[in-house]
Amino acid sequence: MSDASFRISRRGFLNLTALGAASAAVSACTTTGPGPEPVQPPPPAYVEPPLGDYETMYGPISDNGFDLPAIPVNKIDHKFLRQIVPDPTGQRPGTIVVDTTNHFLYLVREGGQAIRYGVGLGRAGFEWSGDAIVQWKQKWPKWTPPDEMVARQPELTQFSAKNGGMSGGLKNPLGARALYLFQGSQDTLYRLHGSPEWWSIGKSVSSGCVRLINQDIIDLYDRVPNKSPVVVTADIGEPVSDLPERRAIPIDNGVPTGSILLGPVKRITNEIF
């Protein structure tokens, strides 16, 4: 056998070997019936982004022309400072839940979590329970005390509805933000609002509705979309019941005439006042 014949035969053998390997590969990819579906891993559980340290969260803020001072967090029971906790409410994400027994406000998040804020409760906040909806939101809101409040405290006459109310500012009882709660088309006169009186958080005080540290109400305001549902209850996890026999004292004279609200509310519940 010549060298050329040997080379040709060897080349042919290698070609046949390569062809056989390719055929085997094709055969390995060919199935005669449907195989098992690939198992998809479950989507990762939602984890709320961390909030940061207290010195940052409660540090000084320049906001809309007002300079909020830092909050002395070491003088407040840390359970009333903003934090992420397992959701105890069972409400759907996006719901605000006020626990009047323990002085907490929960913003329910995805993944079984909630952001919890400490609150102070005035008589209007303590004596009311029910469900409502955020129908108006205001930064540095004007405060107009109700006529009955002015009658009890004549020094408030300068801020009466007749005199135009108190402009927003550092001494305004509604603080840096206010969320105005409605039931149906009716203003409940119930507010979630800020307060410069950080020492009142976690306590029941003489006036106001549900008050938060100003830094906390700013944070809540930015997280809460329009028309968010609100549940106010003394017993987390229990059915909410109104208290029709008790009349809460409102802090505010009502949403100003001509205000543009956030739209009709589909669910209408019993009036609370």
C-alpha positions as CSV (number, residue, x, y, z in Angstrom):
1,M,0.0,0.0,0.0
2,S,1.4,3.4,-1.0
3,D,1.8,6.3,1.4
4,A,-0.8,8.2,-0.5
5,S,-3.3,5.4,-0.2
6,F,-2.6,5.2,3.5
7,R,-3.2,8.9,3.9
8,I,-6.5,8.8,2.0
9,S,-7.7,5.7,4.0
10,R,-6.7,7.4,7.3
11,R,-8.4,10.6,6.3
12,G,-11.5,8.7,5.3
13,F,-11.5,6.9,8.6
14,L,-11.3,10.1,10.6
15,N,-14.1,11.6,8.5
16,L,-16.3,8.6,9.2
17,T,-15.5,8.8,12.9
18,A,-16.4,12.5,13.0
19,L,-19.6,11.8,11.2
20,G,-20.5,9.1,13.6
21,A,-19.9,11.4,16.6
22,A,-22.1,14.1,15.1
23,S,-24.9,11.5,14.5
24,A,-24.6,10.4,18.1
25,A,-24.9,13.9,19.3
26,V,-28.0,14.6,17.2
27,S,-29.5,11.3,18.4
28,A,-28.9,12.3,22.0
29,C,-30.9,15.6,21.4
30,T,-33.8,13.8,19.8
31,T,-36.6,12.6,22.0
32,T,-39.5,10.4,21.2
33,G,-41.9,12.0,23.6
34,P,-42.4,15.0,25.9
35,G,-39.9,15.1,28.7
36,P,-40.3,16.6,32.2
37,E,-40.8,20.3,32.4
38,P,-37.8,22.2,33.8
39,V,-38.4,23.1,37.4
40,Q,-38.6,26.9,37.8
41,P,-37.2,28.2,41.1
42,P,-39.7,30.2,43.2
43,P,-39.5,33.9,42.9
44,P,-37.4,35.5,45.7
45,A,-39.4,36.7,48.7
46,Y,-39.8,40.5,48.8
47,V,-37.5,42.1,51.3
48,E,-38.1,45.7,52.4
49,P,-34.9,47.8,51.8
50,P,-33.2,48.7,55.0
51,L,-34.2,52.1,56.5
52,G,-30.8,53.3,57.7
53,D,-29.6,54.4,61.1
54,Y,-31.6,56.5,63.5
55,E,-29.2,59.5,63.4
56,T,-29.8,59.7,59.6
57,M,-33.6,59.1,59.7
58,Y,-34.1,61.6,62.5
59,G,-31.5,64.1,61.6
60,P,-32.2,67.8,60.6
61,I,-34.2,68.3,57.4
62,S,-34.6,71.4,55.2
63,D,-38.1,71.0,53.7
64,N,-40.1,73.4,51.6
65,G,-38.4,76.4,53.2
66,F,-38.6,75.1,56.8
67,D,-35.7,73.7,58.9
68,L,-36.7,70.8,61.0
69,P,-34.3,70.2,63.9
70,A,-32.9,66.7,64.7
71,I,-34.8,64.5,67.0
72,P,-33.0,63.3,70.2
73,V,-33.6,59.7,69.5
74,N,-31.9,58.6,72.7
75,K,-34.7,60.2,74.7
76,I,-37.4,58.2,73.0
77,D,-38.2,54.5,73.7
78,H,-36.7,52.9,70.6
79,K,-39.8,50.7,70.0
80,F,-41.5,53.9,68.9
81,L,-38.9,54.7,66.3
82,R,-39.3,53.8,62.6
83,Q,-38.5,50.2,61.9
84,I,-39.3,47.2,59.7
85,V,-41.2,44.4,61.5
86,P,-43.3,41.3,60.6
87,D,-46.8,42.5,59.7
88,P,-49.2,41.7,62.5
89,T,-52.3,43.1,60.8
90,G,-53.2,40.7,58.1
91,Q,-54.2,43.6,55.8
92,R,-53.2,43.8,52.2
93,P,-50.0,45.7,51.2
94,G,-50.5,49.4,51.0
95,T,-52.9,49.6,53.9
96,I,-52.2,51.9,56.9
97,V,-53.2,50.4,60.2
98,V,-53.3,52.4,63.4
99,D,-53.1,50.4,66.6
100,T,-54.5,52.7,69.3
101,T,-53.8,50.3,72.1
102,N,-50.0,50.1,71.6
103,H,-49.5,53.5,69.9
104,F,-48.2,52.1,66.6
105,L,-48.9,52.9,63.0
106,Y,-48.2,50.2,60.5
107,L,-47.7,50.6,56.7
108,V,-48.3,47.1,55.3
109,R,-45.7,46.1,52.7
110,E,-45.1,43.1,50.5
111,G,-43.6,39.8,51.8
112,G,-45.4,39.8,55.2
113,Q,-43.6,42.9,56.4
114,A,-44.6,46.3,57.6
115,I,-43.0,49.6,58.4
116,R,-43.9,50.6,62.0
117,Y,-44.0,54.1,63.3
118,G,-44.7,55.2,66.9
119,V,-47.6,57.6,67.3
120,G,-49.1,59.9,69.9
121,L,-52.9,59.9,70.3
122,G,-55.0,62.8,71.1
123,R,-58.6,62.4,72.3
124,A,-59.8,62.5,68.7
125,G,-57.4,59.7,67.8
126,F,-58.1,57.6,70.9
127,E,-61.9,57.7,70.8
128,W,-62.4,56.6,67.2
129,S,-62.0,53.3,65.3
130,G,-63.1,52.3,61.8
131,D,-61.9,52.3,58.3
132,A,-61.4,55.2,55.9
133,I,-59.4,56.3,52.9
134,V,-56.7,59.0,52.4
135,Q,-58.7,61.5,50.3
136,W,-56.4,64.6,50.6
137,K,-52.7,65.1,51.4
138,Q,-51.0,68.3,52.3
139,K,-47.4,69.4,52.9
140,W,-47.1,72.0,55.7
141,P,-50.9,72.2,55.9
142,K,-52.9,75.2,57.2
143,W,-54.6,74.5,60.4
144,T,-58.1,75.8,61.2
145,P,-59.4,74.9,64.7
146,P,-63.1,74.0,64.9
147,D,-65.5,76.6,66.3
148,E,-66.0,74.5,69.4
149,M,-62.3,74.5,70.1
150,V,-62.1,78.2,69.6
151,A,-65.0,78.6,72.0
152,R,-63.1,76.6,74.7
153,Q,-59.8,78.4,73.9
154,P,-60.4,82.0,73.0
155,E,-56.7,82.6,72.3
156,L,-57.2,80.5,69.1
157,T,-59.6,83.1,67.7
158,Q,-56.8,84.5,65.6
159,F,-56.7,81.2,63.8
160,S,-60.4,80.6,63.3
161,A,-62.0,80.0,59.9
162,K,-63.2,83.6,59.9
163,N,-59.6,84.8,60.3
164,G,-58.1,82.4,57.7
165,G,-56.5,79.7,59.9
166,M,-52.9,79.2,60.9
167,S,-50.4,78.9,58.0
168,G,-48.1,75.9,57.8
169,G,-45.0,76.1,59.9
170,L,-42.8,74.7,62.7
171,K,-45.4,75.6,65.4
172,N,-48.5,74.4,63.4
173,P,-50.2,71.6,65.3
174,L,-50.6,69.6,62.1
175,G,-46.8,69.5,61.6
176,A,-45.0,69.0,58.3
177,R,-47.6,66.8,56.6
178,A,-51.2,65.8,57.0
179,L,-53.2,62.9,55.6
180,Y,-57.0,63.7,55.6
181,L,-59.3,60.7,56.1
182,F,-62.7,60.4,54.5
183,Q,-65.5,57.8,54.7
184,G,-67.4,57.9,51.5
185,S,-67.7,61.5,50.5
186,Q,-67.6,62.7,54.1
187,D,-64.6,64.3,55.8
188,T,-64.2,62.4,59.1
189,L,-62.1,65.4,60.5
190,Y,-59.7,62.6,61.5
191,R,-56.0,63.3,60.5
192,L,-52.7,61.5,60.4
193,H,-50.3,64.4,61.0
194,G,-46.9,65.5,62.1
195,S,-46.1,67.2,65.4
196,P,-43.1,69.1,66.7
197,E,-43.8,67.5,70.1
198,W,-41.6,64.4,69.7
199,W,-41.9,63.7,73.5
200,S,-45.6,62.9,73.1
201,I,-44.9,59.9,70.8
202,G,-46.1,56.7,72.5
203,K,-48.4,58.6,74.8
204,S,-52.1,59.8,74.9
205,V,-52.2,63.5,75.0
206,S,-55.0,66.1,75.2
207,S,-55.3,67.2,71.6
208,G,-54.8,66.0,68.1
209,C,-55.6,62.8,66.2
210,V,-52.8,60.5,65.3
211,R,-49.5,62.4,65.5
212,L,-46.1,61.3,64.3
213,I,-42.6,62.7,64.6
214,N,-42.3,65.2,61.7
215,Q,-39.5,63.1,60.1
216,D,-41.8,60.1,60.2
217,I,-44.9,61.8,58.7
218,I,-42.7,63.0,55.9
219,D,-41.5,59.5,55.3
220,L,-45.0,58.1,55.5
221,Y,-46.4,60.8,53.2
222,D,-43.8,59.9,50.5
223,R,-44.7,56.2,50.7
224,V,-48.5,56.4,50.7
225,P,-50.2,56.7,47.3
226,N,-53.4,58.6,46.9
227,K,-56.6,56.9,48.2
228,S,-54.8,54.5,50.4
229,P,-57.0,52.5,52.8
230,V,-56.7,53.2,56.5
231,V,-57.8,51.0,59.4
232,V,-57.9,52.4,62.9
233,T,-58.4,49.7,65.6
234,A,-57.7,49.0,69.2
235,D,-57.2,45.3,68.6
236,I,-54.8,44.3,65.8
237,G,-56.1,41.3,64.0
238,E,-59.6,41.6,65.3
239,P,-62.6,42.8,63.4
240,V,-62.9,46.6,63.3
241,S,-65.9,48.0,65.1
242,D,-67.0,51.6,65.1
243,L,-67.8,53.4,68.3
244,P,-71.0,55.3,67.5
245,E,-71.8,56.1,71.1
246,R,-68.6,58.1,71.5
247,R,-68.1,61.4,69.7
248,A,-64.4,62.2,69.0
249,I,-63.4,65.9,69.3
250,P,-62.1,66.9,65.9
251,I,-58.8,68.8,65.6
252,D,-59.6,70.5,62.3
253,N,-62.4,72.5,60.9
254,G,-62.4,70.4,57.7
255,V,-60.8,70.3,54.3
256,P,-60.8,73.9,52.9
257,T,-63.7,74.7,50.5
258,G,-62.6,74.3,46.9
259,S,-59.9,71.7,47.6
260,I,-59.4,69.1,44.9
261,L,-59.9,65.7,46.4
262,L,-58.5,62.5,45.1
263,G,-61.7,61.1,43.6
264,P,-64.8,59.1,44.6
265,V,-64.5,56.3,47.1
266,K,-66.2,53.0,46.0
267,R,-66.8,51.6,49.5
268,I,-69.0,53.7,51.7
269,T,-69.1,52.8,55.4
270,N,-71.0,54.2,58.4
271,E,-70.3,57.7,59.4
272,I,-68.4,58.1,62.6
273,F,-69.5,61.5,63.7
